[in-house]
Amino acid sequence: MSTKEEFNWDNFETKGFGEGYSKEQREQMAAMYEGTLGEITEKEVIKGTVVGVNDKDVIINIGFKSDGLVPLSEFRDLESIKPGDTVEVFIEEQENALGQLILSRKKAKIVRAWQDIEDALEHDNVIEGLVKRRTKGGLIVDIYGVEAFLPGSQIDVKPIRDFDIYVGKKMEVKVVKINHANDNVVVSHKVLIEKDLEKQKAEILNNLEKGQVLEGVIKNMTNFGVFIDLGGVDGLLHITDISWGRINHPEEVLQLDQKVQIVVLDFDDDKKRISLGMKQLTAHPWDSLASNLEVGSKVRGKIVNVADYGAFLELAPGVEGLIHVSEMSWSQHLRNPADFVKVGDEIDAVVLTLDKEDRKMSLGIKQLTEDPWTKNDMSTKYAVGTKHTGIVRNLTNFGLFLEMEEGIDGLVHVSDLSWTKKIKHPSEFVKVGDELEVAVLELDVDNRRLALGHKQLEENPWDTFENVFPVGSVHKCTVVSKNDKGAVLELPYGLEGFATIKNLEKADGSQVEAGDSEDFKVTEFSKDDKRIVLSHTATFKEEAKPAKKEAKKKSESSTSSSSSAPAEKSTLGDLDALTQLKEQMEGGKK
C-alpha cells in the first residue's frame, strides 16, 4: 500500500500543450510563433500563395495563422491555377463563426481595377480596353474588369455613324471622368487621335496657301455645304463652290466619307476658317461654249428655277439664261411664269442677248412663234367696225383692257361702255375674267394700239332722245337722290336728268323730295354731253320775260310744247321706233 501512495501520477500523465514548459519558456515559444505570422487588416488587398487546389476551392496562404479558401470559380479567367502561384485576394473576414479566414479574388480584382483607373486618370495613362457592346449614345468598354462608357462623340474626331463596327475589338482609351457616387467611368479615344493630329494640323496650317490643292474626306453635310477633314483641320466647301451647275443639296453629287480633291480659296488670319472649292479645279463651262452661239440662236435646256419675274434655263452645267416673263408670251398681260413653265421642263428658247465676258444671257420663248401683230391678216381681221369677243384682263380708272387673242390686247374707254349710263369706273359694268363683245374703233398696227367700244354695237339712242325730250316737253320723273345742289331724276327709258334746288319748288312753296314722282319740264337738252336739265317749278310758273328774240323763240317753243305735250304723252309711246328702242334698252338693262 505504501508503494501505491508514493506513486506520482502527475509525472506519469501526459501533459497538455505547453504544460510541460515553464512560464518563461511558454512566452519565449509564443514570441517565436508570432514572429512567423504577418499582420493583416480586413477589407484590403494582399498577395497570397496557392498551397492547394481541390474541386471547389483554392487554398491560399497569406502568412496568417490559418490558410484561406477562395472558390475555384473566381479563377475562371486563368487558364490554370496550381500550388506555388501568387495571386491577389481581398480579405473579407479574418475569422468567421467557424474560425476560417474568408478571402475573395473577385473583390480583389475590383478594388485593384478602381485603383488602376484612378491612377490612370491622375497620371493621364493610356489604357487598353475591350469594346463589349453598343449602348445609347456610345459604347461600353471593359477596362480592368470595370465597364466604362465611351460617348459616340469621343470615339473619333469625325462623326461615327456605325458604332457596331467597334464591338468586340480592343481600343486604347484615356480616363476623362470618374463618378464615385455611381461607380461611373467615362473614357475617350478621341483625345488620343487629337494629340496625334496636333503635329499634322500645325504642319498643314503653316503651309496653307490660297490655290493649294489638297485631298480631304467629307465628314459632315448640310444644306449649305460640306465640312471636309484635311487631316486634323476642317474646311468648308460651300454648296455654290461644289459645281458650276445648280444643285439644291450637296448629297446630289457627294457622299459622306468620300475622298475628294479640293482647292483652298481663302482662310482668315487666325486660320480658323478655311474656304474650299471644288468646281474651281475644272474650267468654267462658259469658256467652252460653242463658238457659233450668238443672238438669235435657238438653244435647248432644262428649267432649273422659277421666280416671280421669270425662269432660268440651264443650257449646260454652269451656263444659264434668264427667260423674263415678258418674253414668255406675246400677250401684254403679264402672268406668273409658273403658268408657262415648271422646274425640270426641257424646252427650246431663242438667245436675245449674250455677254460672254460677264457670263450673262437672256432668252425668249415667245420668239419661237409668230408675232400676232405682224400677221398678214391683222389689218383685215381687226378692221374698224368689225365685231369681236374678248376677255377682260385688267381694269383701270379710264377703262379696261380686253384680250382678243394671245398677244392682242385692246382698250375700251369707260365712255365707250354705255350710251345711257354714266359709268365712273369699269368695275360698275364688268369684272376681270368676263367676256365682252366689242367693235373696233381704231387700229394702229405700227404702235400696236387697238381701240374698242362696247356701246358702238348699238345705234346712238340720243339721236332718238332728241325728239323724245325736246326743250319744253313735260315728263313724269322720280327723284332718285337729292343734295344741296339739286336732285337726280329718273326719266323714261332709263335716262337720268338733273334739276337744281330752285327748280324743285312746288306750287305750295314746299320742295320735291327724294322718292317723289312729279311732272318736270325739260329746260335744256345736250346730245353731245348726254345731259338733260329739267324743272318742276317751270310746269306751273311762267318764266320772266326774256330778250325779244329769246322771248319770241321761247314763246313759240312754249306754245308748241304746251299744245303738243298732252299729244306727246299719248302718242310717242306708240311710235314703232320708240317702242323698239325701249325694248332694246330694257333688254340691255336686264
SELOVO-402234 format. One record per residue (C-alpha): residue number from 1; z, x, y. Coordinates in pm, 1 decimal. Each point is the difference from the previous one (the first is absolute). Layout:
BEGIN
NUM, Z, X, Y .
...
***
This chain:
BEGIN
1, 0.0, 0.0, 0.0 .
2, 79.9, 275.2, 232.6 .
3, -342.5, 141.3, -53.7 .
4, -165.5, -322.5, 117.1 .
5, 214.0, -29.6, 306.8 .
6, -94.9, 352.7, 105.5 .
7, -385.1, -72.4, -20.6 .
8, -166.5, 3.3, 349.3 .
9, -249.1, -288.7, 3.0 .
10, -112.3, 73.1, 355.0 .
11, -133.2, 330.0, -105.6 .
12, -166.8, -149.8, -304.6 .
13, -183.0, -304.1, 169.7 .
14, -335.3, 42.9, 170.8 .
15, 38.6, 18.3, 372.2 .
16, -220.4, -207.4, 246.6 .
17, -267.9, 147.5, 233.8 .
18, 170.4, 259.1, 213.2 .
19, 341.5, -59.7, -143.2 .
20, -1.2, 340.0, -151.0 .
21, -31.0, 158.8, 339.8 .
22, 250.9, 57.6, 259.3 .
23, -28.0, -158.8, 339.4 .
24, -144.4, 315.5, 149.6 .
25, -247.7, 32.4, -283.5 .
26, -114.6, -359.0, 42.2 .
27, -56.9, 43.2, 374.6 .
28, -193.6, 317.6, -62.9 .
29, -224.1, -166.0, -258.7 .
30, -60.2, -311.6, 223.3 .
31, -105.3, 226.6, 285.5 .
32, -244.9, 178.2, -227.9 .
33, -147.7, -340.4, -113.5 .
34, -31.6, -137.0, 350.9 .
35, -189.5, 310.5, 97.6 .
36, -279.5, -91.9, -240.5 .
37, -56.8, -343.6, 167.9 .
38, -183.1, -64.0, 328.6 .
39, 111.3, -237.9, 270.3 .
40, -220.8, -311.7, 23.1 .
41, -21.7, -288.6, 247.9 .
42, -117.1, -350.4, -76.7 .
43, -319.8, -136.0, 163.4 .
44, -167.4, 338.8, 27.1 .
45, -293.5, 171.8, -166.6 .
46, 76.3, 297.3, -221.2 .
47, -190.8, 215.2, -247.7 .
48, 87.9, -20.9, -369.1 .
49, -111.4, 150.3, -328.8 .
50, -124.9, -200.6, -294.8 .
51, 222.1, 71.2, -300.3 .
52, -123.9, -270.2, -231.1 .
53, -256.4, -280.1, -43.1 .
54, 24.1, -300.4, -229.8 .
55, -193.8, -323.1, -36.0 .
56, 171.7, -169.6, 295.0 .
57, 158.7, 257.1, 224.9 .
58, -29.8, 346.8, 138.4 .
59, 328.2, 196.6, 1.7 .
60, 37.5, 208.2, 315.2 .
61, 259.8, 259.6, 86.0 .
62, 76.1, 27.8, 368.9 .
63, 295.9, 238.5, -44.3 .
64, 251.8, -280.3, -6.5 .
65, 277.5, -45.1, -256.5 .
66, -226.0, -243.4, -182.9 .
67, -376.5, -36.0, -45.2 .
68, -190.7, -294.6, 147.5 .
69, -248.4, -236.3, -154.9 .
70, -332.1, -101.6, 162.8 .
71, -228.1, -264.0, -160.3 .
72, -307.4, 160.7, -156.3 .
73, -217.2, -262.6, 181.2 .
74, 67.7, 176.7, 330.7 .
75, -196.7, 301.7, -125.9 .
76, -322.3, -186.1, -73.0 .
77, -182.3, 181.8, 279.8 .
78, 53.1, 329.6, -186.2 .
79, -217.0, 92.3, -293.5 .
80, 302.4, 129.5, -196.4 .
81, 368.2, 65.8, 47.9 .
82, 191.3, 254.1, -209.8 .
83, 328.6, 181.3, -1.6 .
84, 14.8, 275.8, 257.1 .
85, -210.6, -187.2, 259.0 .
86, 146.6, -25.2, 348.5 .
87, -12.6, -338.6, 174.1 .
88, 145.3, -163.0, 310.3 .
89, 235.0, -293.4, -49.3 .
90, 197.9, -233.2, 220.2 .
91, 376.6, -26.2, -65.4 .
92, 85.2, -367.4, -7.2 .
93, 353.4, 27.0, -146.4 .
94, 210.6, 298.1, -112.7 .
95, 171.7, -212.9, -259.4 .
96, -50.2, -359.9, -92.8 .
97, 233.6, -227.1, -197.3 .
98, -96.8, 182.8, -318.0 .
99, 58.8, 336.8, 154.9 .
100, -371.6, 83.2, 15.7 .
101, -187.2, 181.2, 277.7 .
102, -275.8, -231.9, 133.2 .
103, -320.0, 169.2, 123.2 .
104, -344.9, -129.6, 117.4 .
105, -321.9, 191.7, 31.3 .
106, -179.5, -298.8, 156.4 .
107, 238.1, -15.9, 293.9 .
108, -11.8, 375.1, 32.8 .
109, -375.2, -18.8, 43.3 .
110, 35.5, -271.1, 269.3 .
111, 264.4, 190.4, 193.8 .
112, -196.6, 323.1, -22.6 .
113, -320.5, -182.9, 105.3 .
114, 161.6, -133.3, 317.5 .
115, 136.2, 344.3, 77.4 .
116, -349.4, 147.2, -37.8 .
117, -153.0, -280.0, 211.1 .
118, 250.9, 54.7, 281.5 .
119, -60.5, 373.2, -22.0 .
120, -378.5, -60.8, 20.6 .
121, 43.3, -210.9, 312.0 .
122, 228.2, 255.5, 161.5 .
123, -218.5, 301.6, -75.9 .
124, -340.6, -178.3, 22.3 .
125, -84.0, 84.5, -360.3 .
126, -312.8, -118.5, -180.0 .
127, 69.8, -207.5, -313.2 .
128, -237.4, -87.9, -279.9 .
129, 27.5, -360.0, -110.5 .
130, -174.6, -235.6, -238.0 .
131, -160.3, -318.9, 135.1 .
132, 141.5, -271.3, -224.0 .
133, -151.1, -317.9, 140.1 .
134, -143.8, -177.3, 298.1 .
135, 217.3, -224.2, 216.6 .
136, -41.9, -206.9, 314.7 .
137, -102.6, 231.5, 279.8 .
138, -7.2, 321.8, -199.4 .
139, 97.4, 186.7, -320.2 .
140, 316.2, 67.5, -202.9 .
141, 43.6, 372.3, -75.8 .
142, 248.6, 142.7, -251.9 .
143, 176.2, 310.0, 139.5 .
144, 280.5, 152.3, -208.3 .
145, 33.0, -333.4, -180.4 .
146, 50.4, -195.7, 324.8 .
147, -258.8, -254.7, 112.0 .
148, -121.9, 74.4, 353.3 .
149, -229.3, -206.8, 222.1 .
150, -324.6, 150.0, 127.1 .
151, -146.1, -227.5, 277.1 .
152, -375.6, -52.4, -3.7 .
153, -27.6, 150.0, 347.5 .
154, 164.5, 322.1, -128.0 .
155, -232.0, 58.8, -294.7 .
156, -280.7, 163.5, 195.0 .
157, -118.8, 62.1, 353.6 .
158, -279.1, -249.6, -55.0 .
159, 54.8, -365.7, -92.4 .
160, 29.0, -55.7, -375.8 .
161, -153.5, -321.7, -128.4 .
162, 61.9, 44.6, -375.1 .
163, 357.5, 103.4, -88.5 .
164, -55.9, -39.4, -373.3 .
165, -189.8, 327.9, -27.1 .
166, 327.5, 192.1, 52.9 .
167, 205.4, -176.7, -270.5 .
168, 97.4, 234.2, -286.4 .
169, -85.5, 314.4, 196.3 .
170, 227.4, 273.8, 131.4 .
171, 25.5, 39.4, 375.2 .
172, 178.6, 240.9, 230.1 .
173, 215.9, -173.4, 258.8 .
174, 268.9, 65.8, 258.4 .
175, 314.6, -203.0, 51.9 .
176, -13.1, -157.4, 347.3 .
177, 290.4, -247.5, -16.6 .
178, 306.4, -80.4, -212.9 .
179, 186.3, -329.3, 24.9 .
180, 327.9, 55.1, -186.4 .
181, 111.7, -358.6, 48.6 .
182, -290.0, -127.9, -209.2 .
183, -64.0, 319.0, -200.2 .
184, -344.5, -1.2, 159.9 .
185, -225.2, 304.5, 27.2 .
186, -322.4, 10.9, 203.6 .
187, -248.0, 281.0, -60.8 .
188, -331.1, 106.7, 152.4 .
189, -305.5, 180.2, -127.9 .
190, -182.0, -29.4, 331.9 .
191, 226.0, 253.2, 174.5 .
192, -112.8, 266.6, -245.0 .
193, -365.6, -72.1, 75.7 .
194, 61.2, -7.4, 374.3 .
195, 148.8, 346.8, -8.2 .
196, -298.9, 126.8, -193.4 .
197, -229.8, -162.3, 253.8 .
198, 172.7, 138.2, 306.7 .
199, -173.8, 335.1, -24.7 .
200, -333.7, -163.9, -76.6 .
201, 50.4, -245.4, 286.3 .
202, 81.5, 274.0, 248.9 .
203, -307.1, 194.7, -108.5 .
204, -226.8, -304.5, 40.5 .
205, 136.0, -84.7, 346.0 .
206, -30.5, 356.9, 125.6 .
207, -362.7, 18.3, -109.4 .
208, -96.2, -353.3, 109.8 .
209, -310.7, -18.9, 221.8 .
210, -226.2, -274.0, 127.6 .
211, -311.7, -26.1, -212.0 .
212, 172.0, 151.8, -301.7 .
213, -105.9, -160.4, -329.9 .
214, 284.6, -63.1, -243.5 .
215, 56.8, -168.1, -334.2 .
216, 270.1, -262.1, -32.6 .
217, 129.0, -279.0, -219.9 .
218, 25.8, -360.3, 118.7 .
219, 369.5, -91.1, -23.1 .
220, 9.8, -330.2, 188.8 .
221, -244.9, -263.0, 128.0 .
222, 38.2, -250.1, 285.1 .
223, -233.2, -239.8, 175.3 .
224, -45.4, 248.8, 285.7 .
225, -58.0, 313.9, -206.2 .
226, 127.5, 231.4, -274.0 .
227, 262.7, 275.0, -10.3 .
228, -116.3, 316.8, -169.2 .
229, 225.0, 268.8, -148.2 .
230, -140.1, 337.4, 102.3 .
231, 252.2, 190.4, -213.2 .
232, 333.7, -87.7, 154.0 .
233, -145.8, -116.1, 331.0 .
234, -122.0, -355.3, 54.8 .
235, -299.7, -91.5, 214.1 .
236, -141.3, -335.8, 106.1 .
237, -358.6, -93.3, -76.3 .
238, -67.3, -299.9, 224.5 .
239, -217.4, -277.8, -137.7 .
240, -263.5, 60.5, 270.7 .
241, -33.0, 362.9, -113.8 .
242, -52.6, -76.5, -368.9 .
243, -362.1, -114.6, 14.7 .
244, -278.0, -31.1, 253.8 .
245, -37.9, -354.6, -124.1 .
246, 234.9, -289.3, 69.5 .
247, 277.9, -56.2, -256.3 .
248, 282.4, -253.1, 8.2 .
249, 249.8, 194.2, -214.6 .
250, 11.8, 359.5, -129.3 .
251, 29.6, -124.7, -358.2 .
252, -365.1, -104.1, 19.8 .
253, -105.6, 366.5, -26.7 .
254, 313.9, 199.7, -93.9 .
255, 272.8, -3.9, -267.0 .
256, 360.6, 113.1, -23.8 .
257, 54.1, 352.9, -140.0 .
258, -366.6, 78.2, 64.1 .
259, -83.5, 356.6, 103.9 .
260, -214.3, 5.6, 313.3 .
261, -158.2, 246.7, 236.3 .
262, 97.9, -55.1, 362.6 .
263, -33.0, 176.7, 333.2 .
264, 273.0, 53.8, 259.8 .
265, -89.8, -195.0, 313.1 .
266, 313.7, 57.9, 206.1 .
267, 372.4, 78.6, -12.2 .
268, 272.5, -2.7, 265.1 .
269, 183.1, 301.4, 135.7 .
270, 291.6, -47.0, -236.4 .
271, -248.0, -42.6, -286.5 .
272, 188.9, -304.7, -118.3 .
273, -302.5, -229.9, 14.0 .
274, -326.5, 105.5, -153.1 .
275, -314.9, -211.0, 45.4 .
276, -256.0, 33.1, -275.1 .
277, -361.4, -107.8, -41.5 .
278, -228.1, -52.6, -296.4 .
279, -320.7, -142.3, 145.7 .
280, -28.1, 308.4, 223.5 .
281, -92.1, 205.6, -306.8 .
282, -335.7, -180.7, -15.2 .
283, -274.8, -33.7, 260.9 .
284, 6.9, -306.0, 225.7 .
285, -239.4, -263.4, -136.5 .
286, -147.5, -51.7, 348.9 .
287, -140.7, 351.0, -27.1 .
288, -192.7, -94.4, -312.4 .
289, -160.4, -318.9, 134.2 .
290, -369.1, -43.7, -65.6 .
291, -207.8, 160.7, 272.8 .
292, -223.5, -306.9, 27.8 .
293, 293.4, -229.0, 85.8 .
294, -59.9, -128.1, 353.4 .
295, 30.9, -308.3, 220.2 .
296, -188.2, -284.9, -165.0 .
297, 49.7, 133.9, -353.0 .
298, 100.4, -248.9, -265.9 .
299, 310.8, 102.4, -192.4 .
300, 216.5, -142.9, -277.3 .
301, 374.3, 29.8, -45.0 .
302, 328.4, -166.2, -90.2 .
303, 230.6, -189.2, 236.7 .
304, 332.6, 190.3, 4.4 .
305, 181.5, -176.9, 283.3 .
306, -28.5, -325.6, 193.4 .
307, 161.7, -34.3, 343.9 .
308, -1.5, -267.4, 270.2 .
309, -276.0, 175.3, 188.8 .
310, -223.5, 100.4, -291.1 .
311, -27.1, 173.5, -336.8 .
312, -36.6, 360.1, -119.9 .
313, -280.1, 82.9, -241.4 .
314, 42.3, 315.2, -210.4 .
315, -334.5, 167.2, -67.6 .
316, 163.5, 289.9, -187.7 .
317, 361.6, 117.9, -34.9 .
318, 96.4, 99.3, 354.6 .
319, -307.7, -147.6, 168.2 .
320, 61.3, -341.3, 153.5 .
321, -171.7, -214.4, 258.0 .
322, 134.0, -291.1, 202.3 .
323, -173.1, -336.6, -17.9 .
324, 121.3, -183.6, 308.5 .
325, 38.2, -374.5, -38.8 .
326, -267.1, -51.3, 263.6 .
327, -244.8, 186.8, -225.7 .
328, 63.6, -222.3, -300.9 .
329, -183.0, -307.9, 124.2 .
330, -254.8, -93.4, 265.2 .
331, 232.9, -282.6, 98.9 .
332, 155.2, 27.1, 345.4 .
333, 307.3, -167.9, -142.1 .
334, 218.5, 283.0, -131.7 .
335, 185.3, -70.5, -320.0 .
336, 244.1, 189.5, -219.4 .
337, -163.7, 292.9, -184.5 .
338, 162.5, -133.3, -318.9 .
339, -247.6, -290.6, 21.5 .
340, -280.9, 245.9, -74.2 .
341, 142.5, 282.1, -217.1 .
342, 305.6, 96.7, -203.5 .
343, 142.7, 328.2, -127.2 .
344, -194.5, 127.2, -299.9 .
345, -332.8, -163.3, 91.9 .
346, -305.1, 223.1, -39.3 .
347, -248.7, -85.0, 273.5 .
348, -297.6, 135.1, 192.8 .
349, 13.4, 80.2, 370.3 .
350, -207.2, 154.8, 277.5 .
351, 109.9, 307.4, 197.1 .
352, 37.3, -95.4, 367.2 .
353, 157.5, 318.4, 141.8 .
354, 59.5, 340.5, -159.0 .
355, 206.0, 293.0, 133.8 .
356, 24.3, 275.2, -260.4 .
357, 202.8, 228.6, 226.7 .
358, 276.6, -255.6, 57.2 .
359, -63.3, -142.9, -347.9 .
360, -38.4, -356.0, 120.3 .
361, -244.4, -265.9, -107.6 .
362, -49.4, -366.7, 87.1 .
363, -184.2, -235.8, -230.7 .
364, -139.0, -352.1, 5.0 .
365, -89.8, -254.0, -264.2 .
366, -154.3, -269.9, 215.8 .
367, -289.7, 240.4, 63.9 .
368, -105.4, -51.2, -361.6 .
369, -115.6, -349.5, 97.4 .
370, -239.7, -109.0, 275.8 .
371, 144.8, -75.5, 343.1 .
372, -41.8, -378.6, 34.6 .
373, -74.1, 34.2, 372.8 .
374, -307.9, 212.7, -79.1 .
375, -153.1, -238.8, -252.8 .
376, -349.1, -119.9, 81.8 .
377, 90.5, -368.6, -15.7 .
378, 297.2, 31.0, 235.8 .
379, -184.0, -126.0, 309.8 .
380, -141.9, -300.9, -181.5 .
381, 303.9, -82.0, -214.1 .
382, 226.2, -19.0, 304.4 .
383, -249.7, -117.4, 255.8 .
384, 136.1, -199.8, 295.6 .
385, 52.5, -360.1, -103.0 .
386, 34.3, 62.8, -373.3 .
387, 300.6, -154.6, -166.9 .
388, 239.6, 183.3, -233.0 .
389, 344.4, -24.5, -159.5 .
390, 246.9, 286.3, 26.8 .
391, 365.2, 84.3, -72.0 .
392, 253.8, 32.1, 281.5 .
393, 131.7, 358.0, -16.2 .
394, 188.2, 44.8, 326.7 .
395, 130.5, -206.2, 292.1 .
396, 34.9, 121.6, 358.7 .
397, 90.3, -162.6, 331.9 .
398, -366.3, -25.3, 96.3 .
399, -147.4, -110.4, -331.0 .
400, -37.3, 78.6, -367.4 .
401, -197.6, 239.2, -216.7 .
402, -203.8, -151.8, -278.8 .
403, -124.9, 204.0, -297.2 .
404, -349.0, -122.4, -85.6 .
405, -46.8, 249.5, -285.9 .
406, 124.8, 346.3, -94.5 .
407, -48.3, 207.4, 316.3 .
408, -116.8, -280.7, 229.5 .
409, 266.0, -141.8, 232.2 .
410, -55.1, -234.6, 291.5 .
411, 210.9, -124.5, 291.9 .
412, 63.9, -365.6, 71.5 .
413, 139.5, -33.7, 352.7 .
414, 284.9, -247.9, 40.6 .
415, -215.0, -199.4, 243.5 .
416, -266.6, -44.1, -269.1 .
417, 224.5, -176.8, -250.0 .
418, -4.6, -354.4, 139.3 .
419, -185.4, -203.4, 264.6 .
420, 288.7, -230.5, 72.4 .
421, 330.4, 170.9, -88.5 .
422, 154.6, 253.4, 234.0 .
423, 101.3, 269.2, -252.1 .
424, 229.0, 268.8, 137.5 .
425, 16.8, 208.5, -319.0 .
426, -225.3, -0.8, -310.1 .
427, 308.3, -57.8, -222.0 .
428, 0.4, -358.0, 131.5 .
429, -337.9, -50.8, -166.1 .
430, -15.3, 226.5, -310.9 .
431, 204.0, 255.1, -195.5 .
432, -85.4, 332.8, -161.5 .
433, -182.8, -49.3, -329.4 .
434, -160.5, -332.6, 97.2 .
435, -371.9, -53.7, -32.9 .
436, -172.8, -98.4, 322.8 .
437, -355.6, -117.3, 58.5 .
438, -166.4, 151.4, 304.6 .
439, -329.0, 43.5, 181.0 .
440, -131.5, 334.7, 126.6 .
441, 7.3, 17.5, 380.9 .
442, -95.9, 364.1, 51.2 .
443, -104.4, 296.4, -218.4 .
444, 6.2, 365.2, 113.8 .
445, -92.8, 217.1, -299.9 .
446, 10.6, 329.8, 192.7 .
447, 361.0, -56.0, 112.2 .
448, 93.9, -186.4, -318.7 .
449, 110.4, -312.3, 185.7 .
450, -27.7, -354.7, -122.5 .
451, 110.8, -290.8, 221.3 .
452, 68.8, -326.6, -180.7 .
453, 96.0, -353.5, 93.1 .
454, 144.9, -293.1, -188.3 .
455, -40.2, -275.5, 256.5 .
456, -371.3, 76.2, 28.4 .
457, -50.4, -164.5, -340.1 .
458, 12.3, -329.2, 192.3 .
459, -162.2, -113.2, 323.6 .
460, 200.3, 24.3, 316.6 .
461, 173.5, -340.7, 29.5 .
462, 69.1, 61.6, 369.9 .
463, -361.6, -88.6, 67.9 .
464, 86.3, -349.0, -123.3 .
465, 346.6, -2.3, 157.0 .
466, -164.1, 43.4, 339.6 .
467, -138.1, -351.1, -36.5 .
468, 315.1, -140.9, -161.1 .
469, 248.2, 128.6, 260.1 .
470, -181.8, -4.7, 334.5 .
471, 205.4, 32.6, 319.3 .
472, 149.1, -337.7, 88.1 .
473, 1.9, -139.6, -354.4 .
474, 329.7, -143.4, -123.3 .
475, 141.6, 67.8, -349.4 .
476, 313.0, -80.2, -194.2 .
477, 196.9, 327.0, -39.5 .
478, 330.2, 99.9, -156.2 .
479, 229.2, 256.3, 164.8 .
480, 47.9, 279.6, -258.9 .
481, 232.0, 220.6, 204.7 .
482, 128.5, 28.2, 355.3 .
483, 144.0, 275.5, 220.9 .
484, 61.8, 65.0, 368.9 .
485, -370.7, 64.0, 61.3 .
486, -146.5, -302.1, -175.2 .
487, -76.8, -156.0, -335.1 .
488, -233.6, 64.9, -291.9 .
489, -187.5, -316.4, -100.6 .
490, -156.9, -96.1, -331.0 .
491, -345.6, -149.2, 58.2 .
492, -231.5, -175.6, -245.1 .
493, -189.4, 220.4, -250.9 .
494, 291.0, 247.7, -18.8 .
495, -53.8, 144.1, 348.8 .
496, 274.1, 111.3, 235.2 .
497, 23.0, -68.4, 370.5 .
498, 238.3, 92.0, 277.9 .
499, 167.6, -195.3, 278.8 .
500, 209.0, 149.6, 282.2 .
501, 348.2, -133.7, 76.8 .
502, -111.9, -193.2, 305.4 .
503, -265.4, -174.0, -207.7 .
504, 257.8, -130.1, -249.9 .
505, 156.8, -242.0, 250.4 .
506, -7.4, -364.6, -108.4 .
507, -46.9, -303.5, 225.8 .
508, 377.7, -65.0, 4.0 .
509, 67.9, 360.4, 108.2 .
510, 122.8, 125.3, -338.4 .
511, -165.4, 279.5, -200.4 .
512, -204.0, -12.8, -318.5 .
513, 211.1, 176.0, -264.1 .
514, -82.9, 183.7, -325.5 .
515, -102.8, -246.1, -269.4 .
516, -122.3, -264.5, 245.4 .
517, -352.4, -139.0, -36.9 .
518, -163.2, -99.7, 330.2 .
519, -340.6, -26.5, 161.4 .
520, -117.4, 320.9, 167.0 .
521, -301.3, 54.3, 224.0 .
522, -214.3, 314.7, -35.0 .
523, 14.0, 193.0, 326.6 .
524, -166.6, 323.2, -119.7 .
525, -224.3, 92.2, -296.3 .
526, -115.8, 359.5, -76.5 .
527, -221.9, 49.6, -302.9 .
528, -6.6, 378.2, 34.2 .
529, 376.7, 32.4, 27.6 .
530, 59.7, -285.0, -247.1 .
531, 243.6, -156.7, 244.7 .
532, 72.3, -363.2, 82.7 .
533, 238.8, -89.4, 284.7 .
534, 128.1, -361.1, 26.2 .
535, 228.1, -215.6, 214.0 .
536, 201.6, -315.1, -75.8 .
537, 80.8, -55.7, 365.1 .
538, -371.9, -19.0, 84.6 .
539, -37.2, -307.8, -221.2 .
540, 191.6, -217.3, 251.9 .
541, 3.4, 198.9, 326.5 .
542, -303.6, 64.1, 222.2 .
543, -52.5, 358.8, 103.3 .
544, 7.5, 101.2, 363.2 .
545, -329.4, -23.9, 186.7 .
546, -193.0, 321.0, -59.5 .
547, -275.1, 154.5, 209.2 .
548, -314.6, -208.7, 48.9 .
549, -213.8, 152.6, -273.0 .
550, 286.9, 33.8, -243.8 .
551, 121.7, -350.6, 87.2 .
552, -341.6, -149.1, -57.4 .
553, -47.6, 191.0, -325.6 .
554, 344.5, -87.5, -130.2 .
555, -37.8, -356.3, 119.3 .
556, -317.8, -35.4, -201.6 .
557, 162.6, 167.3, -295.5 .
558, 308.1, -219.2, 33.1 .
559, -211.6, -313.3, 25.9 .
560, -202.2, 106.3, -300.5 .
561, 312.9, 87.1, -195.7 .
562, 188.2, -314.4, 88.3 .
563, -291.6, -220.2, -84.0 .
564, -96.1, 187.0, -316.7 .
565, 339.9, 96.1, -138.1 .
566, 62.2, -322.1, -182.5 .
567, -351.3, 16.3, -139.4 .
568, 57.9, 362.6, -116.4 .
569, 315.0, -96.7, -178.5 .
570, -181.7, -269.6, -187.6 .
571, -334.5, 167.6, -60.5 .
572, 42.8, 378.4, -24.0 .
573, 185.2, -22.0, -330.2 .
574, -296.4, -179.5, -145.0 .
575, -251.1, 266.5, 85.2 .
576, -148.6, 155.7, -311.4 .
577, 13.7, 353.5, 134.8 .
578, 363.1, -29.6, 101.5 .
579, 98.0, -160.0, -327.5 .
580, -156.6, 291.2, -190.0 .
581, 174.5, 246.3, 227.9 .
582, 333.7, -170.0, -52.9 .
583, -44.4, 9.5, -378.1 .
584, -92.3, 367.3, 10.1 .
585, 300.4, 90.9, 210.3 .
586, 238.9, -206.7, -205.3 .
587, -140.8, 158.1, -314.2 .
588, 40.3, 347.0, 152.0 .
589, 353.7, -80.0, 103.6 .
590, 86.4, -103.6, -351.5 .
***
